[in-house]
Amino acid sequence: MSRENKKVFKYKELTPLWIAVFIDILGMTLILPLAPYLGREFLPQMDDFGRAFTMGIILAVNAIFSAFFGPFLGKISDKYGRRPILLISQFGTLIGFLMLAFSNSLEMLVVSRIIDGIFGGNFPIAKAMIGDVVPPRDRGIQMANVGTAHVLSSLFGPAIGGTLSEIGFNMGFSGLFLPGIAAAGLTIITMFLTILILKESWPKSSRLEHLQDKQKKIKFKVRKNKKAMFYLIVWGFHTSVFMICIASISWFGDYVFGLTRTEIGLLMSFSGILRAMVRFTVFKPTVKKLGENLSIKVGLGLFLLAFVIIGFAYELTVFIIGFMIVSFAASLTRGLLSSKISKSVSPKEQGKINGLSSGLDSMSQIIGPIVAPTLLGLYAIGTIDLYVIGFFMAFIGIVPFIMTLKSSDMNHKIKEVVDLKTN
């Protein structure tokens, strides 16, 4: 095993966490290709724009509740430990998926998404556990492993979900039944892994020390931490436009290319294959060569190029090329920015800062599922041209790119490269 691969798998105590995160994300990716077809099942009386907009609102309900409860779950994990709160979160996710599977009305679908959103604390707690275990110099690679879990789950989830949905629909079930049952089963496996082999990363001794600090009024206020505030703003803009881009895939497949739900699932899985190839081949050599700061800048710049290409993707081949660039750009930015956020605060504040960053993720998961189908719906009824969508994403994506170009904290390439090579 190479030295770089040893660094990736250096913290063996986190292995159960990676497995749990992978399975949890796999459960969610099963339902990603289904949005346009759920609109046809539940809203047959509406036109393409009405269905897209309404389904966007319904899918965003999950993230609306996650935005409020994610930071709260991260905060109470500082007090009661990561593992018990993670289990509570996973149990809520299980209930949400079971309700999703048996949803036969819009009302039940909305309730299932609300329950899943309330207990959607898996990711802020996972990030906090990384912050507990991993020292700052290795945190970039380990945070990127969360992205790796996303990549690996996206290899299988959408294709399986799209296929299960079509099989279930043809058998007379709702298009949600089989994907929902499969997602619930995966969540049960995740809970068993957490109970049996995942160790607590924030033990009682650390919690007591943290409590004493709080009693001494040693508090973390993000507005007074300029570095944390800077990276949170960058992350907010970046993750919002990233989610608009990702949320557009199924709607592109339906409204632009006329694909079935199985074909959309296969398209999304193919996108995952591209991301995996990038993540496991060129990511680490690129970061080693450029350093973390320059890698982030290059990634954010490549996103702008990809958005413009996607705006002219009237052919499926052009769309795939655009997402190949998105895959490379995401590998250079998302894990490294998460690491920057984590390293901007002390170990005692990991739950809070990762709760805030995950809250921004939840906000982006509100924006993405609403904005993407709305724009594609407007395209479907002939109100706007496709390039408007690409330039809209580029307009948002240029903000974090410019911020990182001008930041003094992001302009220490030489020292950073030396540090990376010596570590």
Residue, then its C-alpha position, 0 to 999 in steps of 0.5 A: m500500500s502506498r504512503e498516500n493510501k496509508k494516510v487515507f486508511k490511517y485511522k482504523e477506528l473510523t472504518p465503521l463510520w465510513i461504512a455507516v455513512f456509505i450505507d446511509i448515503l446509499g439509502m438516499t441515492l436510491i430515490l434520487p432519480l424518481a422526482p419527475y416520475l413522482g410528479r406524474e404519479f401524484l400530480p397528473q393534472m398539472d403541466d411540466f412546470g407545475r409538477a416540477f415546482t411542486m415536487g421541488i417544494i415537497l423534496a425540499v421539506n426534508a432539508i428545511f427541517s434538517a437546517f433547523f435540527g442538524p445544528f441542534l443535534g450536532k450541539i447536543s452530541d457535544k454534551y451527550g456524545r456522538r454515538p447515542i445521538l447518531l443512533i437516534s438520528q439513524f432511527g428517525t431516518l428508518i421511520g422516514f424511509l418506511m413512511l416513504a415506502f408506503s406513501n400513497s398521497l402527497e400528504m404522507l410523502v410530505v410527512s415522511r420527508i419531515i420526519d427524515g429531516i428532523f432526524g437528519g443529523n448523520f453528517p454533522i455528527a460524522k464530521a464532528m467524529i472526524g474532528d475528534v479523532v483526526p489531527p488538523r494535518d490529516r483532516g483534509i484527506q479524512m474529510a474527503n472520505v465523506g465525499t468518497a462515501h458519496v461517490l461510492s454510493s452514487l455508483f449503485g444507488p441511483a441505478i438500483g433505485g430507478t430500476l426498483s421504482e420501475i419494477g414496482f410501478n409495473m407491478g402496481f405499487s407506488g414508484l416509491f415502494l421498493p426503493g423505500i423498503a430497500a433504503a429502510g433495510l440499509t438503514i437497519i444495517t447502519m444501526f447495527l454497525t453503529i451499535l456493534i462496532l462504532k466506538e465513541s469519539w467524544p468520551k465522558s471525560s472530554r464532555l466534562e472538560h467541555l462543560q467546565d469550559k462552558q461554565k467558565k463562559i468560554k464560548f464559541k461565537v462564529r461571528k467573532n471568528k473571522k476565519a470560520m465565518f469566511y469559510l462558512i460563507v464560501w461553503g454556503f455559496h458553493t454548496s448551494v450551486f453544487m446542489i442546484c447542479i446535482a438536483s438538475i440531473s433527473w430533470f435534465g434526463d426527463y425534460v431535455f433527453g426524454l429518459t425513463r426512470t431506469e435510464i436516469g438512474l443509470l445516467m446518475s450512476f455513470s456520473g458516480i463512476l466518473r467521480a470515483m475514477v477522479r477521486f481514486t486516480v488524480f485527486k491525491p496527486t493533484v492536491k499534493k502538487l498544488g497544495e490544498n489552497l490552490s486545489i480549492k481555487v482550481g476546483l471552484g474555477l472548473f465548476l464555472l466552466a462546467f456550469v456553462i457547458i451544461g447550459f449548452a447540453y442539448e445533447l447527452t454527450v455534452f451533458i456527460i462532459g460537463f459532469m465529468i468536469v463537475s466530478f473533478a472540481a468536486s473532488l478538489t473542493r468539497g472535502l478540502l473546504s470541509s477540512k478548512i471549516s473544521k480546522s478553523v475552530s478548537p477541538k471542543e467546538q467541532g460539534k457546533i462548527n460542523g452543525l453549522s456547515s451541515g446546516l448550510d448543506s441543508m439550506s442548499q438542499i432546500i435551494g437545489p430541489i426547488v431551483a433546479p426543477t423550477l428552471l427546467g420546468l420553465y425550459a420545458i414550457g418554453t419560457i427560458d432557453l437552456y443556457v440561462i440555467g448554466f449562466f445562472m449557476a455560474f453567476i452563483g458559483i463565481v462568488p466563492f471563486i472570487m472570495t478564495l482568490k482574494s483571501s489572504d488566508m488562501n494564499h500560502k501555497i509554498k508553505e502548504v506544499v512543503d507541509l504536505k510533502t513533509n507530513 
